[in-house]
Amino acid sequence: MSVILGIDIGGSGIKGAPVETTTGELLADRVRIPTPEGARPGEVRDVVRDLVDHFALPGAVGVTFPGIVQHGHTLSAANVDKDWIGLDADTLFTDATGHDVHLINDADAAGLAEARFGAGAGVRGTVLVLTFGTGIGSALILDGTLIPNTELGHLWLRDRHAETWASDRAREIDDLNWKQWSKRVSTYLQHLELLFSPDLFIIGGGVSKRPEKWLPHLQLGRSRVVPAQLQNEAGIVGAAMMAAQDRVRAARPAGPVVGQATVPRKLKADPIVTRKPTAKKKAAPAKAAATVKSKK
């Protein structure tokens, strides 16, 4: 089936829409429900179920999560409740909705969508999609195939943590002008260029709406840099793409926590149909998988 429901879990809102996965087109207005305060698993589960019920589409559902996702388990928690760490979230959402749910990291979902339908469409080789917002999200694509959970915003540049030094939030906190911020981003991209030699950098997040402010100031040796195109729809589209692959499910053991994902970014303010979650009796919280004690 080519029409799949994509749901994007963000720090302030949870958005969903049906996606034609062969074209990347949204087939209805997005519906946005505010993320419950604290983003606890049981409450987020209920919102996801509300969105699934609202659209009433058959088949699989794709869901993004702002943290590391490995074999359906959420292994870090950025701006969400720590009870997500080690949770078998695929099963949590599958049991709640009655649909086969496929979970994917939010930056990875955006990367998949940009590589297929956005600025990376038709580009072979290595593509690095970076989302600059509260943190820095990353997606590494090789010949159209995603290498998941790269977490490149957590690299260190000598004594500097990349995303706390070069994110869009860092630009605001340090009161940098666009040229000053671009100098930091150039240093970060040069380091990634040395490590991965990408054929293309795609820069997403809120800054992708204003490329004329920063793009002329970037300095790289070999790689091309372009702004992202899908912006606020990328997570929904990428989630649906993942679900459409309809992979055979294997056992999904919880693994070790590796880094921490970035907080979802606000992008273009296109019209969104917003509604309040349907009041209904709370289901008993689903049991989590073994919690991994470790640590956007």
C-alpha positions in Angstrom: 0.0 0.0 0.0 1.4 3.4 -1.0 -0.7 5.7 1.3 0.7 5.5 4.8 0.0 7.5 7.9 3.1 9.4 9.1 3.3 10.8 12.7 6.0 13.2 13.9 6.5 13.4 17.7 7.9 16.8 18.6 8.7 18.6 21.8 5.7 20.9 21.5 3.4 19.1 19.1 2.6 15.7 17.6 1.7 16.0 13.9 0.2 13.5 11.5 -0.9 13.2 7.9 -1.4 10.5 5.3 1.5 10.4 2.8 1.6 9.1 -0.7 4.9 7.4 -0.3 5.7 7.1 -4.0 5.7 10.8 -4.4 6.2 12.2 -0.9 2.9 14.2 -1.1 0.7 14.8 1.9 -2.9 13.8 1.0 -4.6 15.8 3.7 -4.0 18.7 6.0 -1.7 17.9 8.9 -3.4 17.5 12.3 -1.5 18.7 15.2 -2.1 17.8 18.9 0.0 19.5 21.6 2.5 17.2 23.1 1.4 16.4 26.7 3.5 18.2 29.3 6.4 16.0 30.3 5.9 13.7 27.2 5.4 10.6 29.3 5.1 7.4 27.3 1.5 6.6 28.2 0.2 10.1 27.4 2.1 10.3 24.1 0.8 6.8 23.3 -2.8 8.1 23.7 -2.1 11.1 21.4 -0.7 8.8 18.7 -3.8 6.6 19.1 -6.0 9.7 18.6 -4.3 10.6 15.4 -4.5 7.0 14.1 -8.2 7.0 14.9 -8.8 10.4 13.3 -7.4 9.4 9.9 -8.7 5.9 10.0 -6.3 4.6 7.5 -5.7 0.8 7.2 -2.2 -0.7 7.3 1.1 0.3 8.9 1.9 3.6 10.6 5.2 5.4 10.7 6.2 7.4 13.9 9.2 9.5 14.6 10.8 9.9 18.0 13.3 12.6 19.3 15.9 10.1 20.4 17.9 7.1 19.5 15.8 4.3 18.0 17.2 0.8 17.7 15.1 -2.3 16.8 12.0 -0.4 17.8 13.3 0.5 21.3 13.9 4.1 22.3 17.3 4.4 23.9 17.7 8.0 24.7 15.3 10.8 25.7 15.7 14.4 24.5 13.1 16.8 25.9 10.8 13.8 26.8 10.3 11.7 29.9 13.2 9.5 30.9 10.9 6.5 31.0 11.3 6.3 27.2 14.9 5.0 27.7 15.0 1.3 27.0 11.2 1.2 26.1 9.9 -1.1 23.4 8.0 1.8 21.8 7.1 -0.1 18.6 5.1 -2.6 20.7 3.7 0.2 22.9 2.2 2.0 19.9 1.3 -1.2 18.0 -0.7 -2.6 20.9 -2.4 0.8 21.5 -3.4 1.4 17.9 -4.0 -2.1 16.5 -1.7 -1.1 13.6 1.8 -2.3 12.8 3.9 0.7 13.9 7.4 1.4 12.6 9.5 3.8 14.8 12.4 6.0 13.5 14.6 8.7 14.9 13.2 12.2 13.9 16.4 13.4 12.1 16.7 10.1 10.3 13.2 10.4 9.0 13.9 13.9 7.8 17.0 12.6 6.1 15.2 9.9 4.3 12.5 12.3 3.0 15.1 14.9 1.8 17.2 12.3 0.1 14.2 10.8 -1.8 11.9 13.8 -2.4 13.8 16.9 -1.4 17.2 18.5 -2.0 19.0 15.1 -2.2 16.7 13.5 -4.9 18.7 11.8 -7.5 22.1 12.4 -5.7 24.2 9.3 -5.6 27.1 8.7 -3.1 27.2 10.1 0.4 24.6 12.7 1.6 24.7 14.2 5.1 21.4 15.8 6.2 21.9 18.1 9.2 19.0 19.9 11.0 20.0 23.0 13.0 17.6 24.0 15.7 17.7 23.5 19.5 20.5 21.0 18.7 21.9 19.5 15.6 20.3 16.4 14.2 22.0 14.2 11.6 21.1 11.6 9.0 23.7 9.8 6.9 22.5 8.5 3.5 24.6 6.3 1.2 23.2 5.7 -2.3 19.7 6.2 -0.9 20.2 3.9 2.1 20.0 5.3 5.6 22.8 4.5 8.2 20.7 5.2 11.3 21.4 7.0 14.6 24.6 8.8 13.6 24.1 11.5 16.3 26.8 13.7 14.7 25.6 16.7 16.7 27.4 15.2 19.6 30.9 15.3 18.1 33.5 17.3 19.9 35.6 20.0 18.1 38.5 20.0 20.4 37.0 21.4 23.6 33.6 22.3 22.0 30.5 20.2 21.9 29.2 20.7 18.3 25.5 21.2 18.9 25.9 23.5 22.0 28.4 25.6 20.0 27.0 25.6 16.4 23.2 25.0 16.7 20.7 27.7 15.9 20.0 27.9 19.6 23.7 28.6 20.2 23.4 31.4 17.6 20.6 33.0 19.6 22.1 32.4 23.0 25.5 33.9 22.0 23.8 36.7 20.1 25.7 35.9 16.9 25.0 37.5 13.5 24.6 35.2 10.6 28.2 35.6 9.4 29.6 34.8 12.9 27.4 31.8 13.1 28.3 30.6 9.6 32.0 30.6 10.7 31.2 28.1 13.5 29.1 26.0 11.1 31.9 26.0 8.6 34.3 24.7 11.2 31.8 21.9 12.1 31.1 21.0 8.4 34.8 21.0 7.6 35.3 18.4 10.4 32.5 16.2 9.0 33.9 16.7 5.5 37.2 15.3 6.8 35.5 12.3 8.4 32.9 11.4 5.7 33.8 13.2 2.4 30.1 13.7 1.6 29.1 14.5 -1.9 26.4 16.8 -0.5 25.4 18.5 2.7 21.7 19.3 3.1 21.0 21.9 5.8 17.6 21.7 7.4 15.9 23.0 10.5 14.5 26.5 10.9 17.6 28.0 9.2 16.6 26.3 5.9 13.9 29.0 5.4 16.6 31.7 5.2 19.5 30.3 3.2 20.5 33.7 1.9 21.5 34.7 5.4 24.1 32.0 5.9 24.8 30.0 2.7 27.1 32.6 1.1 29.3 32.6 4.2 30.0 28.9 4.4 33.5 27.7 3.5 34.1 24.1 2.5 36.8 22.4 0.5 35.1 19.7 -1.6 31.4 19.2 -0.7 28.4 21.0 -2.0 25.9 22.5 0.5 22.2 23.2 -0.2 19.2 24.1 2.0 16.6 21.5 2.8 13.3 21.7 0.8 10.7 19.7 2.7 11.1 21.6 6.0 8.2 20.9 8.4 6.8 18.0 6.4 10.1 16.0 6.3 9.5 14.0 9.5 6.0 12.9 8.6 7.1 11.9 5.1 10.1 10.0 6.3 8.1 8.2 9.0 5.7 7.0 6.4 8.5 6.0 4.1 9.9 3.8 6.8 6.6 2.1 7.5 6.0 1.6 3.8 9.1 -0.6 3.6 7.1 -3.2 5.6 10.2 -4.9 6.9 9.9 -8.3 8.6 10.1 -7.8 12.3 12.8 -9.5 14.2 13.4 -9.6 18.0 14.2 -6.1 19.2 16.5 -6.3 22.3 17.2 -3.0 24.0 20.8 -2.0 23.5 23.1 0.5 25.2 22.4 4.2 25.2 24.6 6.0 22.6 24.6 9.8 22.7 21.3 11.7 22.8 19.1 12.9 19.9 18.3 16.5 19.3 15.1 18.2 20.2 12.7 18.6 17.3 12.9 21.9 15.5 10.1 24.3 14.6 10.2 25.0 10.9 7.9 26.8 8.4 4.6 28.0 9.8 2.3 26.7 7.1 -1.3 26.1 8.0 -2.0 23.2 10.3 -5.3 21.8 11.4 -5.0 21.9 15.2 -7.3 20.1 17.6 -7.4 19.0 21.2 -6.9 15.4 22.1 -10.0 13.4 22.4 -11.0 12.8 26.1 -11.1 9.2 26.8 -10.4 6.7 29.6 -6.8 6.3 30.1 -5.4 2.9 29.3 -3.1 1.2 31.7 0.5 2.2 31.0 2.3 -0.4 28.9 5.1 -2.2 30.4 8.5 -1.1 29.3 11.3 -3.3 28.1 14.4 -3.6 30.3 15.6 -0.1 31.2 19.1 0.8 30.0 20.7 2.9 32.7 23.0 5.4 31.2 22.5 8.6 30.7 17.9 17.2 22.1 
